[in-house]
């Protein structure tokens, strides 16, 4: 099993420049709405699928743990995205890589805790790839995965009042 560790980087120090990934072309937009008490409320996808989930604070954070939480949703999306990226790059690498990626299993763990020196909460991620022997294929999948890229390079986040 091959594992990739993704952790939050330190905030750039004064005078350091950090490049953030920007999009020149949008191919798809997902929409979601949260209501209620945030982590103890509900979240819906605002598209044809109409997914609706009841959220609940995990027991380890003092909640009842009787619903989903944002970290689970991130872990699920990340694992699916990584597997798709792995299979995409495998197709470009040839038959042997494609055969490995076809039966691959990707597991993710999203950790939430207090980041060193920042206070508040932060995230770290483990990505485990099973069934693929080629380290270069896994590395290429990691480099192609939009979730990995956003965590590695940063993403533009616009927050506004409406």
C-alpha positions as CSV (number, residue, x, y, z in Angstrom):
1,X,0.0,0.0,0.0
2,X,1.3,3.4,-1.0
3,X,0.4,6.4,1.2
4,X,0.5,10.1,0.5
5,X,0.4,12.6,3.4
6,X,-1.1,16.0,2.8
7,X,-0.9,18.6,5.5
8,X,-1.5,22.3,5.9
9,X,1.6,24.4,5.2
10,X,2.7,27.2,7.3
11,X,1.3,30.6,6.6
12,X,3.8,32.5,4.5
13,X,6.0,34.9,6.5
14,X,6.1,38.6,5.9
15,X,7.8,39.2,2.6
16,X,7.2,35.7,1.2
17,X,4.9,35.4,-1.8
18,X,2.6,32.4,-2.2
19,X,1.1,31.6,-5.5
20,X,-2.5,30.3,-5.4
21,X,-4.0,28.2,-8.1
22,X,-6.6,30.2,-10.2
23,X,-9.0,28.8,-12.8
24,X,-8.9,30.1,-16.3
25,X,-11.8,27.9,-17.4
26,X,-14.6,26.5,-15.3
27,X,-15.9,23.1,-16.5
28,X,-18.4,22.3,-13.7
29,X,-19.8,24.0,-10.7
30,X,-21.1,22.1,-7.7
31,X,-23.6,23.9,-5.4
32,X,-24.4,23.2,-1.8
33,X,-26.3,25.0,1.0
34,X,-26.0,24.5,4.7
35,X,-28.8,25.4,7.1
36,X,-29.6,25.0,10.8
37,X,-26.8,24.8,13.3
38,X,-23.9,24.2,10.9
39,X,-22.3,20.9,12.1
40,X,-25.7,20.0,13.6
41,X,-27.9,21.1,10.8
42,X,-28.4,20.0,7.2
43,X,-26.6,20.3,3.9
44,X,-28.1,19.9,0.5
45,X,-26.7,19.9,-3.0
46,X,-28.5,22.4,-5.2
47,X,-28.5,20.3,-8.4
48,X,-30.5,17.6,-10.2
49,X,-29.2,14.9,-7.7
50,X,-30.9,16.7,-4.8
51,X,-28.7,15.1,-2.2
52,X,-29.7,16.0,1.4
53,X,-27.8,15.0,4.5
54,X,-28.3,15.6,8.2
55,X,-25.1,16.8,9.8
56,X,-24.0,15.9,13.3
57,X,-21.0,16.8,15.4
58,X,-18.7,13.7,15.8
59,X,-18.7,12.1,19.3
60,X,-15.0,12.9,19.5
61,X,-15.8,16.6,19.3
62,X,-18.6,16.4,21.9
63,X,-21.5,15.6,19.6
64,X,-23.9,12.7,19.3
65,X,-22.3,11.4,16.1
66,X,-25.7,10.5,14.7
67,X,-25.2,12.1,11.3
68,X,-22.6,12.9,8.7
69,X,-19.9,15.6,9.1
70,X,-18.0,17.8,6.7
71,X,-14.8,15.8,7.1
72,X,-16.5,12.6,6.1
73,X,-17.8,14.4,3.0
74,X,-14.3,15.7,2.1
75,X,-12.8,12.2,2.6
76,X,-15.4,10.7,0.4
77,X,-15.0,13.3,-2.4
78,X,-11.2,13.1,-2.2
79,X,-11.0,9.3,-2.4
80,X,-13.3,9.3,-5.5
81,X,-11.5,12.2,-7.1
82,X,-8.1,10.7,-6.5
83,X,-9.2,7.3,-7.9
84,X,-10.5,9.0,-11.1
85,X,-7.3,11.0,-11.5
86,X,-5.2,7.8,-11.0
87,X,-7.3,6.0,-13.7
88,X,-7.0,8.9,-16.1
89,X,-3.2,9.2,-15.9
90,X,-2.9,5.4,-16.0
91,X,-4.8,5.4,-19.3
92,X,-2.1,7.7,-20.7
93,X,0.7,5.6,-19.3
94,X,-0.3,2.4,-21.1
95,X,-2.0,-0.9,-20.7
96,X,-0.1,-2.2,-17.6
97,X,-0.8,1.0,-15.6
98,X,-4.4,0.9,-16.7
99,X,-4.8,-2.7,-15.5
100,X,-3.4,-1.7,-12.1
101,X,-5.6,1.4,-11.8
102,X,-8.8,-0.4,-12.9
103,X,-8.7,-2.5,-9.7
104,X,-7.2,0.1,-7.4
105,X,-8.8,1.1,-4.1
106,X,-8.2,4.6,-2.6
107,X,-8.9,5.2,1.0
108,X,-8.6,8.7,2.6
109,X,-8.5,9.9,6.2
110,X,-9.2,13.5,6.9
111,X,-8.0,14.6,10.3
112,X,-9.2,17.7,12.1
113,X,-7.3,19.2,15.0
114,X,-5.5,22.3,16.2
115,X,-2.7,23.3,13.9
116,X,0.7,24.2,15.4
117,X,1.1,27.9,16.0
118,X,-2.2,29.0,14.4
119,X,-4.9,28.2,16.9
120,X,-8.4,27.2,15.8
121,X,-8.8,24.1,13.7
122,X,-6.9,22.7,10.7
123,X,-7.0,19.6,8.5
124,X,-4.5,17.0,7.4
125,X,-5.2,14.1,5.0
126,X,-3.8,10.6,4.4
127,X,-4.4,9.0,1.0
128,X,-3.8,5.3,0.7
129,X,-3.7,3.6,-2.6
130,X,-4.1,-0.2,-2.7
131,X,-3.5,-2.4,-5.7
132,X,-1.1,-0.2,-7.6
133,X,2.6,-1.2,-7.5
134,X,3.9,1.7,-9.7
135,X,4.9,4.6,-7.4
136,X,5.2,6.9,-10.5
137,X,1.6,6.2,-11.4
138,X,0.5,7.1,-7.8
139,X,2.6,10.2,-7.9
140,X,1.1,11.2,-11.3
141,X,-2.4,10.6,-9.9
142,X,-1.7,12.8,-6.9
143,X,-0.4,15.5,-9.2
144,X,-3.5,15.3,-11.4
145,X,-6.1,15.1,-8.7
146,X,-7.9,18.5,-8.2
147,X,-8.3,17.9,-4.4
148,X,-4.6,17.2,-4.1
149,X,-3.8,20.2,-6.2
150,X,-6.0,22.5,-4.2
151,X,-4.4,21.4,-0.9
152,X,-0.9,21.6,-2.3
153,X,-1.1,24.8,-4.2
154,X,-4.0,26.6,-2.5
155,X,-7.3,27.6,-4.1
156,X,-9.0,30.9,-4.5
157,X,-11.7,31.2,-1.9
158,X,-14.2,34.1,-2.3
159,X,-16.4,34.9,0.6
160,X,-19.1,37.5,0.3
161,X,-22.3,38.8,2.0
162,X,-25.5,38.5,-0.1
